[in-house]
Amino acid sequence: TGKWYVRVERPGTYRFGLRRWPAEIGLLIAECVSEEDARSHIYAPPDIQCQAIHPTSARLKLFEHEQTQSVSPGDQEATFVMDLPAGVTQMEAWFMGDTPEEQQGAYYVYVERLP
């Protein structure tokens, strides 16, 4: 988790929303998903145990652009705005705590090209 290869079709300014959970279930980054939501939205196996996380920051990297910002306990997503060239690159999207063991990939990244 946390890394994808992406193609930026058109250069421009893009907004990225990093999330741990899909937007439609409205959970905070630090919260755990219910068993029902895990089955219907996340496609998790029935025996999976959700673990709360406590990130202090989020990081996004595309091409040579990298940004980090603080994350609060009440946040549903971390939002970044970047000016990007066209081309293929690896996107990295992470939530990070105070130690390397507390790093977790952002499972969902919502992208919008801004006018």
Residue pairs with C-beta under 8 A, 6 or more apart in sequence:
1 104
1 105
1 106
1 107
2 92
2 93
2 94
2 104
2 105
2 106
3 90
3 91
3 92
3 105
4 90
4 91
4 93
4 109
5 88
5 89
5 90
5 91
6 62
6 88
6 89
6 90
6 91
7 87
7 88
8 14
8 62
8 84
8 85
8 86
8 87
8 88
8 89
9 86
10 86
10 113
11 83
11 84
11 85
11 86
12 83
12 84
12 113
12 114
13 81
13 82
13 83
13 84
13 113
13 114
14 81
14 82
14 83
14 84
14 111
14 112
14 113
14 114
15 79
15 80
15 81
15 111
15 112
15 114
16 60
16 79
16 80
16 81
16 82
16 93
16 109
16 110
16 111
17 23
17 77
17 78
17 79
17 108
17 109
17 110
17 111
18 58
18 60
18 77
18 78
18 79
18 80
18 93
18 95
18 106
18 108
18 109
19 29
19 76
19 77
19 106
19 107
19 108
19 109
19 110
20 27
20 29
20 53
20 95
20 104
20 106
20 107
20 108
21 27
21 29
21 31
21 33
21 37
21 41
21 42
21 76
21 107
21 108
22 41
22 42
22 108
23 76
23 77
23 108
23 110
24 41
25 33
25 37
25 41
26 76
27 33
27 37
27 76
28 73
28 74
28 75
28 76
29 53
29 55
29 71
29 75
29 76
29 77
29 78
29 95
30 52
30 53
30 54
30 55
30 73
31 52
32 50
32 51
32 52
33 41
33 42
33 44
33 50
35 46
38 44
38 48
38 50
39 46
53 95
53 97
53 102
53 104
54 73
54 97
54 102
55 71
55 95
55 96
55 97
55 102
55 104
56 70
56 71
56 96
56 97
56 98
57 68
57 69
57 70
57 71
57 95
57 96
58 68
58 69
58 71
58 78
58 80
58 93
58 94
58 95
58 96
58 106
59 66
59 67
59 68
59 92
59 93
59 94
59 96
60 66
60 67
60 78
60 80
60 82
60 91
60 92
60 93
60 94
61 67
61 91
61 92
61 93
62 82
62 84
62 89
62 90
62 91
62 92
63 84
63 85
63 87
63 89
65 82
65 83
65 84
67 80
67 82
69 78
69 80
71 78
71 95
77 110
78 95
78 106
81 114
91 109
93 105
93 106
93 109
94 103
94 104
94 105
94 106
95 103
95 104
95 105
95 106
96 102
96 103
96 104
97 103
